[in-house]
Amino acid sequence: MRDKMSDKMPDNMANNIVRVCAQSEIAPDSVKAFEVGDRRLAVFNIGGRFYVTDDECTHASASLADGMLEGEVIECAMHFGAFHVPTGEVKAPPCAVALRTYKVIREGDDVLVDLDCDAAGELA
């Protein structure tokens, strides 16, 4: 269903897909937060691959975009809990709840997300 070369979804699959930012707004190996409707999302550029998660740490109200990105792991600046960006899996306490991830679709220079699906493409 998905064209793996372009990361595009067929038009009939575009239920709750929204634009977050331009790819050029996220420097390589960095993260930046964006307001999308009533959500604050973190967009990661890790080695030219783009990932989107909720920006708020699941342990405390802290912006993950203010944290430290090391490879595929983001460390929260408040209590140093950490998450695996591509999967949302907890990597270090005090975090205990996985981070919400989103399905990313790249279209031209735009980063879009499907607000209904996680990074694996499963309904969230």
C-alpha atoms as one frame of an Amber mdcrd trajectory, in Angstrom:
protein
   0.000   0.000   0.000   2.838   2.415   0.763   5.422   3.346  -1.826   8.628
   2.581   0.115  10.752   4.743  -2.152   8.791   7.946  -1.542   7.185   7.255
   1.864   3.892   8.429   0.328   0.508   6.986   1.198  -2.174   6.459  -1.440
  -4.812   9.219  -1.493  -7.516   6.850  -0.272  -5.530   6.296   2.950  -5.264
  10.019   3.858  -7.762  10.104   6.725  -6.112  12.269   9.382  -2.870  13.349
   7.721  -1.529  16.820   8.516   1.541  18.825   7.581   3.946  19.452  10.448
   6.882  21.285   8.859   9.372  21.391   6.010  12.197  18.848   6.127  14.622
  21.741   5.658  13.515  23.182   9.042  15.108  20.256  10.921  18.896  20.153
  10.853  20.504  16.707  10.554  20.664  14.810  13.848  18.422  17.263  15.678
  14.885  17.682  17.010  12.435  20.585  16.940   8.933  21.014  18.399   5.893
  22.188  16.425   2.287  23.007  17.334  -0.148  20.985  15.213  -3.738  21.743
  16.136  -4.045  20.988  19.847  -0.904  18.817  19.878   2.754  19.662  20.353
   4.875  17.281  18.302   8.621  16.678  18.196  10.140  16.154  14.734  13.471
  14.328  14.591  15.941  14.178  11.693  18.186  11.212  12.438  20.618  10.505
   9.633  18.186  11.885   7.046  15.239   9.817   8.361  12.358  11.714   9.902
  10.424  10.632  12.997   7.580  12.333  14.842   6.564  11.786  18.464   4.626
  13.663  21.099   6.914  16.395  22.418   5.984  15.945  26.073   7.892  13.425
  28.164   5.590  10.732  29.561   7.150  11.098  33.025   6.852  14.855  33.558
   5.723  17.918  31.648   8.959  18.625  29.822   9.630  19.244  26.144  11.666
  16.460  24.571  12.823  18.950  21.930  14.809  20.563  24.768  16.480  17.231
  25.542  19.666  15.636  24.243  19.513  13.492  21.098  22.166  10.773  20.924
  21.752   8.556  17.891  18.187   7.208  18.029  17.674   8.008  21.728  16.226
  11.244  23.132  16.991  12.049  26.758  14.588  14.307  28.643  16.290  17.401
  30.063  14.195  17.362  33.270  14.860  13.965  34.877  17.075  12.286  32.238
  14.603   9.572  31.288  15.107   8.405  27.706  13.178   6.996  24.753  14.065
   5.180  21.520  12.779   7.680  18.938  11.744   5.280  16.131   9.629   3.076
  18.430   8.872   5.235  21.477  10.239   2.469  23.739  11.432   3.575  27.176
  15.226   3.368  27.425  15.903   4.859  30.875  14.004   5.576  34.085  12.252
   7.393  35.581  10.143   7.055  32.417   7.877   4.009  32.485   5.289   4.749
  29.773   6.263   4.520  26.099   6.326   7.676  24.005   3.568   8.117  21.390
   4.977   7.900  17.863   3.335   8.892  14.582   3.436   7.557  11.032   5.573
   9.943   8.953   4.890  10.673   5.303   7.367  12.705   3.274   5.929  14.664
   0.387   8.333  16.940  -1.478  10.047  18.965   1.265   7.126  18.494   3.678
   6.926  16.276   6.742   3.367  15.028   7.227   2.006  12.766   9.948  -0.956
  10.464  10.213  -2.423  11.359  13.590  -4.324   8.051  13.677  -1.313   5.734
  13.218   1.881   5.047  15.117   5.318   4.885  13.495   4.762   1.240  12.551
   1.586   2.188  10.658  -0.727   0.568  13.217  -3.852   2.359  14.439  -2.982
   4.115  17.666
